[in-house]
Amino acid sequence: MKRRAPWRTRGGAAAAVILLLVAVAAFGPSLARAQQEEQPQASGQLPRTWHHWKYFRRIRVSEDSQPRLVALLVPVAVYAQAEPGLADLRIIDDRGNEVPFAEITFPGSTRTTYLPRGGIEARSVPGQYTDYILSLGLHPQPCDFLALTGPASNSPAMAQIDVSDDGRDWRPARVRTAIGDWPNPILTFPETSASFLRLRVLHRNGRFMIQTMAAGKQARIPPDRAPVTALLAPEPSTTSRTTLWRIDLHGPAPVDEADFETSQPAFSRLINVFSSTNDQDWMLAGEGVIFRTVRGSTPAERLSVAFLPRRARYWRVELRNENDPPLAAMQLRLSMTPRRIVFREESARSYRLLYGQSEAPAPQYDLAQAVSEETLRAAPLVASVGEEQTNADWVDPRPWSEKHSTVLWVATLLAVLILGLAAVRALRQPE
């Protein structure tokens, strides 16, 4: 009887397929590396140690040669190419050495300074008003608020604030404001360097008591903001009851605020902000009210809706008009709070910002623990980054099986097909 070749036996086909898979898995990575190493070298390349990072930008620092901490804002475009949370972000110097850094966000702050307390003089006209006059000296520092304390027994009253340079000729600073609804009110007014402040409390019955009064200055440091989009007009399909924006960022970005502009003089509208990763499944990202009005004689407005950062590509913003006509010349801009990267600049060194490494874990540096948060926040924002460049020596860091999953699927299907044919053939042959 003629003997069949080993590969034509019942298990021969399966064994051949398995050997083929083993060979592909063994030699595939070597072939891939050989192909990448044959690529010509280009000027836009990183040191071999960093060949798994696909993108980089040159960091421009000041010409100051003294070592110091400096900060840069991560550009909005980096978030679309970097990993979520910027886990793959790295800084290297011109020698290819990794440079430690600390990441912080700067939401803004308010610094309050109180002026030295002067004498307080009280003058009362029964049944009409009580004046509390605060003397700040001949050449006081600027101030823009009054902090009051009083007994809880005070009933609500109306008050006004006047200022004077000599204690005789007064001019208004803030008119007709309510006090007494809370125990320790803070009353703001336009900045002044007047020598005297007068709080006139208007009342009909009894006397409004104030125990202490102090003037101070609030220095508001604005937060870091970065526009994610330009100002956008609503969609033409907007209905009279709803003003609608649909936005495709062409890449995920951690948006945390919707800012509006309009020429409408007075309004109040409800805002809903939705986000999506696929333009089909939508999640509520934030909601709020924007308004512009006049309270008493003081104009007030809020034209932004802030929410927790949401990383998404697609956004939908709805402005509810209800039965009111749409707002005039309405525009929208999405924005975000960018991250500050603080690192130590050394003398005569240049730096690059790296990102685009899907397998990189978040770095762990001790700079954030070795340096106080106040020092990190005080680092001057003198560094900026250039245009994005692609690493000519980039090597995909993913495992070979993930990069060539199609080959493995085809091999698996062929193995199943061959085993099935072998089984059918075996059933047809006599014992």
C-alpha positions, 0 to 999 in steps of 0.5 A, spaced: 500 500 500 502 506 498 504 510 504 502 518 504 506 524 505 506 526 513 503 533 511 497 529 508 495 525 514 489 527 518 493 532 523 499 534 518 495 540 515 494 542 522 501 541 524 503 545 517 499 551 519 501 551 526 508 551 524 507 557 519 504 561 525 510 560 529 514 562 523 510 568 522 510 570 529 518 569 530 520 572 523 515 578 523 518 583 528 525 582 525 522 583 518 518 589 520 524 592 524 529 591 518 524 595 513 524 601 518 531 601 519 532 601 511 528 608 511 533 614 510 535 618 515 531 625 516 533 632 519 526 631 523 528 625 528 529 623 535 535 619 538 534 612 538 532 612 545 526 615 543 524 612 537 517 610 539 515 617 540 512 619 534 511 627 534 515 632 537 516 640 538 522 644 539 521 648 546 523 656 545 526 658 552 528 665 553 536 667 552 537 668 560 543 663 561 541 662 569 538 656 571 531 657 573 524 654 573 520 656 567 513 654 565 510 653 558 503 651 556 501 645 552 498 647 546 491 645 544 493 641 538 498 636 542 491 633 546 489 630 539 495 626 538 497 625 545 494 619 550 489 621 554 491 625 560 498 626 557 501 620 560 506 620 554 508 627 554 516 627 555 521 633 555 528 631 553 534 636 552 539 636 546 543 630 549 537 626 549 536 626 556 530 626 559 528 632 563 523 632 569 517 636 569 511 638 574 504 638 571 499 644 574 493 647 572 492 654 573 484 656 574 486 663 577 486 666 584 484 672 588 489 675 592 486 680 598 490 685 601 487 689 607 489 697 608 491 699 615 485 700 619 484 707 621 479 711 625 471 710 624 466 715 626 459 714 626 454 719 625 446 718 625 440 722 623 434 718 627 429 715 622 433 716 616 440 714 616 447 712 619 453 714 617 460 710 618 466 714 616 473 710 615 479 714 615 485 711 611 490 717 611 493 722 607 496 717 601 492 711 602 493 705 597 488 703 592 482 699 595 476 696 592 471 693 597 469 694 604 468 688 609 463 689 615 461 685 621 455 686 625 451 683 630 446 678 627 440 682 630 441 687 624 435 687 620 436 688 612 437 695 610 439 699 604 446 702 603 450 706 599 458 708 599 461 715 598 468 717 597 472 723 599 479 726 599 478 731 605 472 728 609 467 734 606 466 733 599 463 726 597 462 723 591 458 716 590 462 710 589 456 705 589 449 706 590 443 703 593 446 696 595 442 691 600 446 689 607 444 685 613 441 679 609 448 676 611 452 677 618 459 679 614 458 682 608 463 685 603 461 691 599 465 692 592 466 698 588 470 701 583 478 702 585 479 708 589 485 712 593 481 716 596 482 718 604 475 717 606 470 712 605 463 713 608 458 707 608 451 711 609 446 706 611 438 708 610 433 706 615 427 708 618 426 704 625 432 703 630 439 703 628 443 699 624 449 697 628 456 695 625 462 693 629 468 693 624 469 696 618 475 695 613 477 697 606 482 692 602 484 690 595 482 684 591 488 682 586 484 678 581 489 673 577 485 670 571 486 663 569 489 660 564 485 659 558 486 657 551 481 657 545 479 650 542 475 653 537 474 660 533 468 664 534 462 660 531 455 662 528 449 657 530 447 652 525 442 655 519 437 649 521 436 653 528 429 653 530 426 659 533 425 655 540 433 653 540 439 656 537 444 650 536 451 649 534 454 642 532 462 642 532 467 637 530 474 638 533 477 633 528 480 630 534 479 629 542 480 635 546 479 636 554 473 642 553 471 645 560 467 651 558 463 654 552 463 662 551 458 666 548 458 673 545 452 677 543 449 684 542 443 683 545 442 688 551 438 684 556 436 677 556 437 670 560 437 663 557 438 656 559 444 652 556 445 645 555 452 642 552 453 635 550 459 631 548 460 625 543 466 620 541 462 617 535 457 623 533 451 618 535 451 617 543 451 624 546 452 625 554 450 631 558 457 635 559 454 641 562 449 646 563 447 653 566 444 660 564 447 666 561 444 673 562 446 680 561 441 685 565 442 691 570 441 690 577 439 697 580 444 701 577 449 696 576 450 692 570 451 684 570 452 679 566 455 672 565 456 669 558 460 663 560 458 656 562 463 652 565 463 644 567 468 638 568 473 637 563 470 632 558 475 629 552 471 628 546 471 630 538 464 632 537 460 637 541 453 639 541 451 646 544 443 648 545 441 655 547 434 655 549 430 661 547 423 658 549 418 663 547 423 669 546 426 671 539 433 668 538 439 673 541 442 678 536 449 676 533 450 670 537 456 666 537 460 661 541 467 659 542 469 652 546 475 653 550 479 649 555 484 650 561 491 648 559 496 644 563 502 648 565 509 644 564 514 647 569 521 644 568 528 647 570 532 650 564 539 649 564 545 654 561 546 653 554 541 647 553 535 646 548 529 642 549 524 638 545 517 636 547 515 629 545 508 625 545 505 620 541 507 614 544 501 609 545 504 604 550 508 609 555 506 610 562 505 616 566 512 619 568 514 619 575 518 625 577 520 628 584 520 635 582 513 636 584 514 634 591 521 637 592 519 644 590 513 647 593 506 648 589 507 656 590 514 656 587 511 652 581 506 656 580 510 662 580 515 659 575 515 665 569 511 663 563 517 664 558 517 657 554 513 656 548 513 650 543 514 650 535 510 647 530 509 639 530 514 635 527 514 627 525 519 623 528 523 620 521 525 614 525 519 612 529 517 605 530 510 603 532 511 601 540 505 596 539 506 588 540 507 585 533 500 581 534 496 588 535 500 591 529 498 585 524 492 583 527 489 582 520 495 577 518 493 573 524 486 573 523 487 570 516 492 565 518 487 562 523 481 562 518 486 558 514 487 553 519 480 552 521 478 551 513 484 546 513 482 542 519 475 542 516 477 540 510 481 534 513 476 532 517 471 531 511 476 528 508 477 523 513 470 521 514 469 519 507 475 515 507 474 507 509 478 505 515 
